[in-house]
Amino acid sequence: MKPGTLLSNIAAMLLAVYVGFAVLTPSCFAVPQKVGDTITDVVVGRNTKGPYTLSYVDFDPGSVRVVLNGRTLKKGEDYNVDAGKGLISFNAVVLNDVLVSVSYNLIPGKSKQNAGTVNVPVILNVFQRKDANVQVTGLYAQDDPRNPDATKTIVGLGGEKTWAQTKIGTQFFVSQRNDPKEDAQTGGTWERSAFKVSSETDTGKVRLTASMLHAGSEFAGGKETGLGVGKEVMSLALSTSPIKSVRFTAGMQQTEDTAGASKGNRSTIQEQNLVVTPNDATTVSLVHRTTETSTAAGSGNTVDSSAVRIDQKLAGNTNATVSFENASIETGSATDRVRTTQANISTAPIKQVSVDASLTQRDSELLGQETQQNVGVTIKPVDQVTVTVAHSAVENASGEKTKTDISLKASPLRNTELTGNVALRTNNAEERFQHDLRLTTKPVEFVKFTAGFTQSGVNENDNVTKSASLELTPFAHTQISAGYIYAEDGSRIMTVRDYAAVSKPWRFVTFSGKLRDREARNDEAVDTKAVQVALSPFDRFVLTGAYQSNPEDTRGLVQLYNATNLGLRVRLGTVGLTTDYCSKEEYTFNRLSDERRFGLDVPVFRNGKLTTGVKLARFLDGSELATRTYSLGYTHNVGSTFNLSLTGYFTDYRQNKVTLPEKSEYSAEASLGIKF
C-alpha cells in the first residue's frame, strides 16, 4: 500500500473528527449516478452570494431543488442557476460553512461532468472573544479536474490577538498531495507548509503594519489560502494623515521565489506616496517608487520613477485625469530614461451615451517614441438595444497596431434576442477579422430556434460557419432537437447534421439518443452516435445501458473509439447486488479494453453495512494484460447524518494469463461522510 494514499485518507478522516464536522471525499460529494438518477451537490458557504460550481453541466434546469436548513428555496426569489455552465448563485450571502443541498436530474446524452474541481472546506472557530480568536481550517479537495484520483488535504491553524491599538495575526498550514498512480509529494514538511505572521498598530493619526510570509515550494493550498506557492515575503508599511486633506504612505517589500522557473529571483520595492485633496473635486498625488530585481543567474535591473497625477471632477458626469512620470531604468551596463504623459477623460453627456477616452505618449532614449490611443463608446438608444464600440491604436518604431470591436445586443420581440459582434485587428500589413451574428427566439413555450453566422480570417483568407438548431418539447417528458452546421475552411467544406431526443414516456423508462452526421470531401469525416437507456420497473431493480461511437471531448475533438456500458442494480430484501460491464474499442489502433464489476452489500449489526466486490479488467494490444481487484469494506452509520467507511483492496496482475506476483498491490482507505 502506498503511504501517501493512506496518509491522505486518514488525514481527511482525522480532520473531520477533530473539528467535529464531516470532510467529504469526492465519492461522497455529488456521487455521479447512472442515466436518469438525481444528483445531489453540497454547497459550502464562503461568505459570498456565489456563483458556486456544481458537479454537472447541461442538466435539467426544471428539476433543480435547493434546500437550506430544511427549507426549500424558490428559484428567482432565493437563487438562480445556470445549467449550461453548472453554476448556482444566491440572492443573499451564504455564510461560512453553511451547507446547502442542491439536487437536479441529468439529461441522458447531454449532461456532462463539470470541469471545475470538487472541494469541501471547513472552518471552525474553536475559541473566540472580543480581543482574541483561534480558528482551525481544513480542506479536502480534488487537485486536478482531469484526474479524479489526484487529491489534496490541507490543515491549518490561525488566530488574532488585540492589545489596545495593536493587533497580531498568525496563520499556519500544512498540506499533503495524493495520487495513487504516482508519487505526488516529494518535499519535506517545510516545503509543504506555509505560514504568515502580521502585526498592525493604529493610533488614529498613524498606522504601522508589518508581515512575514513563507509559502513552501510544495505547498498545495496556495490558491485556497491566498498565500501562494514557493515564496518568502517580508513587508513594512506606514501611513499617516496629519490633516483631513493630506495623506502620506510609505512601504517596503522584499520577495524571494523558491519554486518554478523563477526560483532564486529576488525583488525589493520601496514606495512613497503623498495625496493632497484641496477640495472635493480635485486630488493631487505624488509618487516615488524604486524597484530592484535580480535573478538566480546574476542579472538584474533597477527602476527608479517619480510621478505626478491630478484627478479632476468636471461639470456634469465628466471626470478627467492627467499624469506625468519620469523613470530611470538600469539593466546591466545600459541605462534608459523614459518620460510618460497620460490623459484620460470619461463622460456621460446624456443618459443613453457614455464615452471613455485616453491618450498616452511615452518617450524612451533607447526605444524612441510610442503613442497609444483608446476610445470606448456605449450607446443605449432604447431599453431593448445596446451598442458598444471600442478602438485602440499603438504606434511606435515597429509600426502600427489597431484593435476595433463593435457589439450589438437587441431584443426586438419578447423571448427573442439578436447579438452581433465585429472584431478587427491590424498589425502593419496583417489584418485579422471576425464577424458574428446570432439569433435566438422562443415563440412558444415548447419551441426554441437558434441561428448563427460566423466569418473569420486573415487578410484575404476566411472561414465561414453557418448554423441553425431547433428544440422541441412536445410533451412534458420528451425533448427533440435537430441542428445543421455548415463550415468552410479554405478548400475544406464540412456539413454537420445533429439529431437528438430524450424521452421518459413512463416512470420506469428513460431513453436518449443522438446522432452527429458529418459530411466532408473525400469522406474523411466520421459520425458520432450515442444511445442510453434506463429501465426500472420497480424500485429495487434498475437496468441501464449505453453505447457511444466516436464521441467528442470537451474541446470538440472527435475520439476514435466505440464504447459500451451495461449496468444492473438489484435489491433482494436487505441484500444489494450490483454488476457492471463496460468495453472500449480503439479501432484505429486495434486496441480493446473491458471491465466487469460485481458488488454485494449486506446489512450487519444495527447501523452497519458490509460490502464486497470484484473487478476484472483487461487490456488487449497484441498481448493481454489483466487485473483482478477484490474489495472488502464496512460502513457504519452514525445517526442519520454521518457515516464512517473502511475499505481494503487487493489487486493481482496477469500478463498473457501468467500471474505477476511482484506487482500485486494492497491498499486501504478510510472516509467520513455526511448525508443529505
HELIX and SHEET records of a PDB file:
HELIX    1   1 PRO A    3  VAL A   19  1                                  17    
HELIX    2   2 PRO A   26  CYS A   28  5                                   3    
HELIX    3   3 PRO A   61  SER A   63  5                                   3    
HELIX    4   4 GLY A  222  THR A  225  1                                   4    
HELIX    5   5 ARG A  521  ASP A  523  5                                   3    
HELIX    6   6 PRO A  661  LYS A  663  5                                   3    
SHEET    1   A 4 THR A  38  VAL A  44  0                                        
SHEET    2   A 4 LEU A  99  ASN A 105 -1                                        
SHEET    3   A 4 ARG A  65  LEU A  68 -1                                        
SHEET    4   A 4 ARG A  71  THR A  72 -1                                        
SHEET    1   B 3 TYR A  52  THR A  53  0                                        
SHEET    2   B 3 LEU A  87  PHE A  90 -1                                        
SHEET    3   B 3 TYR A  79  ASP A  82 -1                                        
SHEET    1   C 2 TYR A  56  VAL A  57  0                                        
SHEET    2   C 2 LYS A 112  GLN A 113 -1                                        
SHEET    1   D33 ASN A 119  ARG A 129  0                                        
SHEET    2   D33 ALA A 132  ASP A 144 -1                                        
SHEET    3   D33 ASN A 147  TRP A 163 -1                                        
SHEET    4   D33 THR A 166  ASN A 178 -1                                        
SHEET    5   D33 SER A 193  ASP A 202 -1                                        
SHEET    6   D33 VAL A 206  ALA A 215 -1                                        
SHEET    7   D33 LYS A 231  ILE A 243 -1                                        
SHEET    8   D33 VAL A 246  ASP A 257 -1                                        
SHEET    9   D33 ARG A 266  ASN A 279 -1                                        
SHEET   10   D33 THR A 282  SER A 294 -1                                        
SHEET   11   D33 GLY A 300  LYS A 313 -1                                        
SHEET   12   D33 THR A 318  THR A 331 -1                                        
SHEET   13   D33 ALA A 334  ILE A 350 -1                                        
SHEET   14   D33 VAL A 353  SER A 364 -1                                        
SHEET   15   D33 GLY A 368  VAL A 382 -1                                        
SHEET   16   D33 VAL A 385  ASN A 396 -1                                        
SHEET   17   D33 GLY A 399  ALA A 410 -1                                        
SHEET   18   D33 THR A 416  ASN A 427 -1                                        
SHEET   19   D33 GLU A 430  VAL A 444 -1                                        
SHEET   20   D33 VAL A 447  VAL A 458 -1                                        
SHEET   21   D33 ASN A 461  PHE A 475 -1                                        
SHEET   22   D33 THR A 478  ASP A 489 -1                                        
SHEET   23   D33 ARG A 492  TRP A 506 -1                                        
SHEET   24   D33 VAL A 509  ALA A 520 -1                                        
SHEET   25   D33 THR A 528  PHE A 538 -1                                        
SHEET   26   D33 PHE A 541  SER A 549 -1                                        
SHEET   27   D33 ASN A 562  LEU A 572 -1                                        
SHEET   28   D33 VAL A 575  GLU A 586 -1                                        
SHEET   29   D33 ARG A 591  VAL A 604 -1                                        
SHEET   30   D33 GLY A 608  LEU A 620 -1                                        
SHEET   31   D33 GLU A 624  VAL A 638 -1                                        
SHEET   32   D33 PHE A 642  GLN A 655 -1                                        
SHEET   33   D33 VAL A 658  THR A 659 -1                                        
SHEET    1   E33 ASN A 119  ARG A 129  0                                        
SHEET    2   E33 ALA A 132  ASP A 144 -1                                        
SHEET    3   E33 ASN A 147  TRP A 163 -1                                        
SHEET    4   E33 THR A 166  ASN A 178 -1                                        
SHEET    5   E33 SER A 193  ASP A 202 -1                                        
SHEET    6   E33 VAL A 206  ALA A 215 -1                                        
SHEET    7   E33 LYS A 231  ILE A 243 -1                                        
SHEET    8   E33 VAL A 246  ASP A 257 -1                                        
SHEET    9   E33 ARG A 266  ASN A 279 -1                                        
SHEET   10   E33 THR A 282  SER A 294 -1                                        
SHEET   11   E33 GLY A 300  LYS A 313 -1                                        
SHEET   12   E33 THR A 318  THR A 331 -1                                        
SHEET   13   E33 ALA A 334  ILE A 350 -1                                        
SHEET   14   E33 VAL A 353  SER A 364 -1                                        
SHEET   15   E33 GLY A 368  VAL A 382 -1                                        
SHEET   16   E33 VAL A 385  ASN A 396 -1                                        
SHEET   17   E33 GLY A 399  ALA A 410 -1                                        
SHEET   18   E33 THR A 416  ASN A 427 -1                                        
SHEET   19   E33 GLU A 430  VAL A 444 -1                                        
SHEET   20   E33 VAL A 447  VAL A 458 -1                                        
SHEET   21   E33 ASN A 461  PHE A 475 -1                                        
SHEET   22   E33 THR A 478  ASP A 489 -1                                        
SHEET   23   E33 ARG A 492  TRP A 506 -1                                        
SHEET   24   E33 VAL A 509  ALA A 520 -1                                        
SHEET   25   E33 THR A 528  PHE A 538 -1                                        
SHEET   26   E33 PHE A 541  SER A 549 -1                                        
SHEET   27   E33 ASN A 562  LEU A 572 -1                                        
SHEET   28   E33 VAL A 575  GLU A 586 -1                                        
SHEET   29   E33 ARG A 591  VAL A 604 -1                                        
SHEET   30   E33 GLY A 608  LEU A 620 -1                                        
SHEET   31   E33 GLU A 624  VAL A 638 -1                                        
SHEET   32   E33 PHE A 642  GLN A 655 -1                                        
SHEET   33   E33 GLU A 665  ILE A 674 -1                                        
END                                                                             
